[in-house]
Amino acid sequence: MSERASGQATREAIREAAARLFLERGYTRTPVRDIAAAAGVNAALVIRYFGGKEELFLETMRLNIDNEPLLDVPMESFGRRFVDVVLSTEDIRGVYLALVRGSAERRIAERLRHVHETALVAPLRARLSGVDADLRARMAAAAVGGLLYSLWVVGDEDLAGDREELVTRYGAVVQRLVTPEA
């Protein structure tokens, strides 16, 4: 294996180990030494390749739901579909929790805002029209963000009880927010 290929393999091993540990433990409880050990490398290589733990965290904790078939449903069923996708995509839960837990760091808080904007607001905004479309998208994204917070940060077991009912009822709330007033 060439030195360049070996460097790429090392970089990828570090990235994979970091992503797994950040998702399991969060930012503050994941030391660089543990990332290096999980990747089978010296801790100095983590710093060499990524500059530090925060940069590595920001590189690995990304979220994108553009590949989901959100835009393939009729607008009148969009709210339910959006809630269903957000709750059923495991990456969303892990990345959301990791970002919330690490948000005391300024750059991680910025990433959380970016994820909110790109993963929640943007897919809604892309489907809406009208003078208040941006406001409706932001209100619906805030409602979904509140749901994620209640389920995954607070751990509201009563809310999490019947997933199908939650998707149906919360989807109706989101639908009302995205539907323009007549």
N, C-alpha and C positions, 0 to 999 in steps of 0.2 A: 504494500500500500504506500502511495506517495505521501510525503510530509503534508501536502495540502489536503489530501483526502483524509489523512489521519486527524488533522486539525478540524476538519468539518465534522468528522465522526465524534470527536471529543466535544465540540461545540453542541452538537445535537444531543449527545448523552447528558450534558449539563442542562440543556433546555428541558429535556424530558423529565429529568430528576427534579428540577426546580418546579416545573408545572405541577407534578404529582404532589410534592411536599407542600407547596403553597396552597393547593386545593385542600389537602388534608389538615394542615396545621394553621394556615394563615401566614401573613407576612411577618409579624413580630416573633412568632414562635418557630421560625425556620432560619437557623443560622447558616451562614455560608459553608461552614465546616460540614454540616449535615448534607447539604446539596452536593458538595464535592464527594463525600463518602458514598452517597447514593449513586453518583455518576462514575465512581471508581477513579477519581482524579484527585490531584492536589488542589487545595483551596486556592492557591495562587493562580491556577488556571481559570477559575471562575472569574476572578478579578481581571485577569488578562483579557479574556474573551468578552466579558460583559461590563467591565468597569466597576461593578459593585452589585450588591443585592437589589437595590431599588431598580436599577436599570434592567436587571434580569427579571424581576417581578413584572415590570411594565411591558417587557417584551413577551412574556409568557401569558399574562392575564389579559387576553383579548376576547372579545365577544362579537359575534356577527350572526344575525339570524336572517340575512338576506337570502340564503339558500332555501329557507323554508317556503312552502307554497302559500304564504300569506296572501299574495296578490291574486291567487287563483280562485278565490271564493267570491261570491256575489257580495256586494257591499252590505246588504242587509244581514249577512251572517258573519261579518268581519269581526265584530266584538268578541263573539264566542270563540272563533278560530284563533284570534290573537291571544286570548287568555289561555286557551288549550296549548298552543305552541310554547308560550313562555313557561308554563308549568310542566310541560312534558320534556323539555330539552335539558338534559342533565348538565351540559356545559354552562347553561345560563345560571343554574343554582350555584355551582361551584365558583364560577368567576364572580358572580354578584357577591357572594359571601366573602370571598377573598378580598375583593375591593372594598367592601364596607368595613371589614375588620382592619384593613390597612389604611383607611382613609384619614387617619390622623397625620399621615405624611402628605405634604402639599401636592406632590406630583401624583400620588396615588389618588387623592381626592379629585384632581383634575381628570385622571383616567376614568374615575367613576362617573363624573359629569359627562365625559365623552361617550362612555358606554350608554348612559341614559339617553343621550341625544341620538346616537346612531342605532342603538338596538331597540329603543322604545319609541321615541318621538318620530324618527325618520320613516320607519315603515308605515306608521299611521298617517303622517303628513303626505306621503307619496300617494295615498288613496283619496285624500280629501280635496274638496274644492270649496270655493266661496271665500268671502272676505274674512271670515273668522276661522278659516281652516287651521291655521297655525295654533291658535288658542285652543281649539277643540282637540287637536293632536296632543298638545302639551297637557291638557287636563286629563285626557285618557291615559297618557303615559304616566302621569303622577298617580292616578288611581291604581294602575298596574304596579307601579313601584311601591305603593303602599301595601298592596297585597303581598308582594314578594317580601317586604320587610316583616309583615305580620306572620307570614308562614315560616320564613327561613332565619330571621334574626331573633324575633320574639319567640318563635316556636309555638304559635297558637294552635294547639292540638284540636280544639273544638272547631276552629275554622277549617282545618285540614281534613276533617272527618270524611265526608262524602265528596270525593273529587269531582264526580260527574255533576252533582248539584252545584258545587262551587263554580265549575266552568260555566254551567248554564246561567246561574244567577249573576255571577260577576261579569260574564260575557254580556249580559243584558245591560248592566251598568255602563260598561265600556261602550256598548252600542249606542246608548242614549247620549253619551258624551260626544261621539263622533258624528252622530246624525244631526244635520243642521236643523235649526228651529224653522218651522213653516211660517 
